[in-house]
Amino acid sequence: MRVVGLSGGIATGKSTVSRELVSNGVTVIDCPSLSGVIIIQGSWGWRRVVAAFGTEVLGPDGELDRERLGCMVFNDPAARRRLNAATHLPVALALARRLLLCWLTCKLLVVVDMPLLFETKMYRLTRPNVLVACNDQQQMERLLLRDGGSTQRAQARIVAQLPMDEKRRLADIIVENDGTLEDLKEEVRKCRTRFLRARLTM
């Protein structure tokens, strides 16, 4: 089973690429969705996050207040490291279970959609590793259009991630998302063909 890594900077179009891969018949494991599952109230991941940050990150219903937690970690590198330490192991175990299921059901190609693929060093376990990128101006415009807020807040979210130049250095394939949606779809089709050809030569 070939396991491909997929990542990108915030608002560069990674989620769109992920959806297009699925529409092209590729099995994709969505790590952001796994992250949501592992922090459900009362779960092991939820308990680890509460132990790291206290009950101030809980809403009135006992669920994690993700907006409050997000503001805390995006503006504080130390808090971001605490959150990563609390969630990475539960996510890794959930991912391992999904990959095992894919292997048991004879999936020949699986793409792991992971925003922090390079930050967590998971790229060492996947090959090839695909990065979805765009120029700085488009990234800022897309982020402001998608999430709103101030330019300062958007810039803080961008800076919180590994610099794009470093991600480019670590990636095996770079999908440049500076054009139209149709341009991006064509790049996704090319990637799928490349993955399948690589699988046949394994």
C-alpha positions in Angstrom: 0.0 0.0 0.0 1.4 3.4 -1.0 0.8 6.1 1.5 1.1 9.7 0.1 1.3 12.8 2.3 -0.7 15.9 1.4 -0.2 19.3 3.1 -0.2 23.0 2.4 -0.2 26.4 4.0 -3.4 27.8 5.5 -5.8 29.0 2.8 -3.6 27.7 -0.1 -6.2 25.2 -1.3 -5.2 21.9 0.3 -8.8 21.0 1.2 -9.9 21.6 -2.4 -7.1 19.3 -3.6 -8.2 16.7 -1.1 -11.8 16.9 -2.3 -10.7 16.6 -5.9 -8.7 13.5 -5.1 -11.7 11.9 -3.5 -13.8 12.8 -6.6 -11.1 11.1 -8.7 -11.5 7.8 -6.8 -8.6 8.2 -4.4 -8.9 7.2 -0.7 -8.1 10.2 1.5 -7.7 10.1 5.3 -8.7 13.6 6.6 -6.6 14.2 9.7 -8.5 17.4 10.6 -11.6 15.3 10.9 -9.7 12.8 13.1 -8.6 15.7 15.3 -12.3 16.6 15.8 -13.1 13.0 16.8 -10.3 12.6 19.3 -11.3 15.7 21.3 -15.0 14.8 21.9 -16.0 15.5 25.5 -14.8 12.8 27.8 -12.4 11.2 25.3 -8.7 10.6 26.0 -7.7 13.5 23.7 -10.2 15.8 25.4 -8.8 14.9 28.8 -5.2 15.6 27.6 -6.2 19.0 26.3 -8.0 19.9 29.5 -5.0 18.8 31.5 -2.8 21.0 29.4 -5.0 24.2 29.5 -7.4 23.8 32.3 -11.2 24.2 32.3 -11.0 27.7 30.9 -11.0 26.2 27.4 -14.3 24.5 28.0 -17.7 25.9 27.0 -20.8 25.8 29.1 -21.7 22.4 27.7 -18.3 20.9 28.6 -17.1 20.7 25.1 -13.8 22.4 24.1 -14.3 26.0 23.0 -12.3 25.7 19.8 -12.4 29.4 19.0 -11.0 30.4 22.4 -8.4 27.6 22.2 -7.5 28.7 18.6 -6.9 32.3 19.7 -4.7 31.1 22.6 -2.4 28.9 20.5 -2.1 31.1 17.4 -0.8 34.0 19.5 1.4 31.9 21.9 4.1 29.5 20.5 4.4 27.9 24.0 0.6 27.2 24.1 0.8 25.9 20.6 3.4 23.4 21.6 1.3 22.3 24.6 -1.7 21.7 22.3 0.4 19.7 19.9 1.9 17.6 22.7 -1.7 16.9 23.9 -3.2 16.0 20.6 -0.5 14.5 18.4 -0.4 11.0 20.0 -4.2 10.5 20.0 -4.3 11.7 16.3 -1.4 9.4 15.4 -3.2 6.4 17.0 -6.4 7.2 15.2 -4.5 7.6 11.9 -2.7 4.2 12.5 -6.1 2.5 12.9 -7.4 4.1 9.7 -4.3 3.0 7.8 -4.6 -0.5 9.2 -8.2 -0.7 8.0 -7.1 0.5 4.5 -4.4 -2.2 4.4 -6.8 -4.9 5.5 -9.3 -3.8 2.9 -6.6 -4.0 0.2 -6.4 -0.3 -0.6 -3.4 0.2 -3.0 -3.2 3.9 -2.7 -4.0 6.2 0.3 -3.5 9.9 0.7 -3.0 11.3 4.2 -4.3 14.9 4.3 -2.4 16.4 7.2 -2.0 20.2 7.7 1.0 19.7 10.0 2.7 17.0 7.9 6.0 18.7 7.8 5.9 20.3 11.3 5.3 16.9 13.0 7.9 15.1 10.8 5.2 12.7 9.6 6.5 13.3 6.0 9.3 10.9 6.8 6.7 8.1 6.8 4.9 9.0 3.6 6.0 9.2 0.0 5.7 11.1 -2.1 4.8 14.2 -0.1 2.6 16.8 -1.9 2.5 20.5 -1.0 -0.3 22.8 -2.1 1.1 26.3 -2.3 0.3 29.8 -3.7 1.9 33.2 -3.6 1.8 35.3 -0.4 -0.7 37.8 -1.6 -3.2 35.2 -2.7 -2.8 33.3 0.6 -3.7 36.4 2.6 -6.6 37.4 0.3 -8.1 33.9 0.5 -7.7 33.7 4.3 -9.4 37.0 4.8 -12.2 36.0 2.4 -12.7 32.6 4.1 -12.4 33.5 7.8 -12.8 37.3 8.0 -11.0 39.1 10.8 -8.1 41.6 10.5 -5.0 41.4 8.4 -3.0 41.2 11.6 -4.9 38.2 12.9 -4.6 36.5 9.5 -0.9 37.2 9.4 -0.5 35.7 12.9 -2.2 32.5 11.7 0.1 32.3 8.7 3.3 32.9 10.8 2.2 30.2 13.3 2.9 27.6 10.6 6.2 26.4 9.2 7.5 28.9 6.6 6.3 28.0 3.1 9.9 28.0 1.8 10.8 25.3 4.3 7.8 23.2 3.3 8.7 23.6 -0.4 12.2 22.3 0.4 10.8 19.2 2.1 8.0 18.4 -0.5 8.4 16.0 -3.3 5.6 17.4 -5.4 4.4 21.0 -5.3 1.0 21.9 -6.6 1.0 25.7 -7.4 -2.5 27.0 -6.8 -2.1 30.5 -8.3 -4.6 30.0 -11.1 -8.2 29.0 -11.6 -10.1 26.1 -10.1 -9.9 24.3 -13.4 -6.1 24.7 -13.4 -6.1 23.2 -9.9 -8.3 20.3 -11.0 -5.9 19.5 -13.9 -3.0 19.5 -11.5 -4.8 17.1 -9.2 -5.5 14.7 -12.2 -1.8 14.8 -13.0 -0.9 14.0 -9.4 -3.3 11.0 -9.4 -1.7 9.7 -12.6 1.7 10.1 -11.1 0.7 8.3 -7.9 -0.7 5.4 -9.8 2.4 5.0 -12.0 4.6 5.1 -9.0 2.5 2.4 -7.3 2.9 0.1 -10.4 6.7 0.4 -10.1 6.8 -0.5 -6.4 
